[in-house]
Amino acid sequence: TRKKEQKGHNQSLHRTEREDIMVPIRAPKNGQPTSRVTLCSALIAAFGITGIYLLSLPKTNVGGRSGSGSGIDSTSTNSEEISPRTAMNQMSAIRSSSSSISSSSSGVAGGSGSGTSNLPPKNKEELDEEDVDPMKIIEGSVGYDAEKPLSYYHCGPLPSDDNPTLTELVLLHGAKFTKENWKSSGILDMLCEINNEEDEGNLSISALDLPVSADGTDLGLAFDALTSEKILSGQPVTFVSPSASGKSIVSLGEMAAVSNNNGSGGKKITPLTRMVKAWIPVASGAVGGASVSTLKQYEFADIPILALYGDKDEMGKGVAQILVDSSGAKGVELEGRHAVYLDSPEEFVQEVMQYLDEEG
């Protein structure tokens, strides 16, 4: 009996020692986990959450082993149709952005980037032609007539001896408008787009903020200032004169009439023949007040005229008819009001480009 009691006592002590050893990893009687269980559970949960987060991240394609990748995703997911003018605007914006990025990159790499392409185009002789994006619109200003400022937009190739076939188009504006309307309407972008690599255009476009009060003398001063700054070549250009801006071109006709003894001949060198290759008036009211002798000067000087007007503009239609009768102009009606180029910008650009092709 004593041996049995001793054996039971030893077993009880052994159980107690084992229980003492297991206490740290067992749950106490109140059911709450111990600190070690809590720590292990927290670590497992943290690793699990981290793994889920990493797996949920989108895959990123890091381009360029040599570090030359631009990091720009050019893949488009929009399959909706867009208008030609919208497409031209988007292409121009993309090329403009790419040109800016390229200029910045070359400046950092070479350590001498001047950012000239983002400045007004003054002192163009300091620029290499290959550095000028022919589709990028640049803004600048020149002084004319006692240094009055003349702001402008320009795009297209710059004049050079290596490009004698350059076609130059100068856009004026009406009384209620500015050069900004050529840009905001998308017309300037569409014209600049002619110079893309596929079409291989050779068109220089300048949109001027010349006041509508300017006469032929003022236009001559502006023309010479732009020539001096290498924006224009100095050769005769095609002028587009909406509404009141036609006064300056009519004034050149008046000066030519005086020089040619009231229309007796048009082969003399006059400010008209020196500056004007072709004329595209858009409902230019000044034509209505011009003399027959003045209007004959354009025909004498072999200056072709494309007279545009809106189908809702009776005054514009009358002006076009006068030019057709007196100067051998071609009259074209577009859908719209007095400022028809803003009502039908795509049709306007189409007519202008077709006329430039026909007239060389």
C-alpha angles and dihedrals in degrees: 000000000000091000091052092051091049092050092051091049092053092049090050091052091048090052091049091051091050091047090050089053093049096044095091093058100036126087112251122238094269089066097240117133119248123246094262093053090047092051094048092048091050093051093049091049092048093051091047094051091047091052093050091049093050092048091051095056115108116251112253123205109218105199130209123033089208093052094252097115114117094213090224117136106215096180111121122207097184110102097172118121117253131195120261091247092052090048091050091050092050093047091048092049091049092049091046091052092046091050091051092049091048092050092050092048094050090049092054094044096047097036091225105077107148098183089225092154090067094052128083108281099256124142091020091175086077091061127079112230091231089063092060116086105219091211097048116101113225127188126216146149136226133189120243136164099024090341097302106168118251114189121200147169120228138184135164134053118333120236116273140158088247092061108055093154095061113140113217123202122187120196120204124183142228129254096269096042143062138202087278090074091063088057101039092049091056092239094116091050092050092050092047090050089066086077095064119128095252096053092036092210122185100200126138113198126192123181110197134199092215110155116250087235089068117116130198093284092053091047089052092052091049091047092052093046092053090047091051090053091050094245091115126033096225091244120118113284138195113260125205109201117183117198115312094013088073087079092083094054092045088050089057088054090052091051090050091050091055092046092049095048097256098318101319090134141355105201097091119106105256133159086264096057092037094058110020123072096161135353129220108185117186107204092319104186094198088075090069092062097044123106123246088246090057094048092049090061093077092056092044090053093047092242109156118220130206107194111199125189141162124255088234095050113086093178091053091049090052092050091051091051092052091054092046091053099041106029106025092249125170110238121209127182120210130186110267149055133289094305090048093161088068093046094049106022098159093049089046092054091046092053093046094049093046090051093049089052092049095047096039 
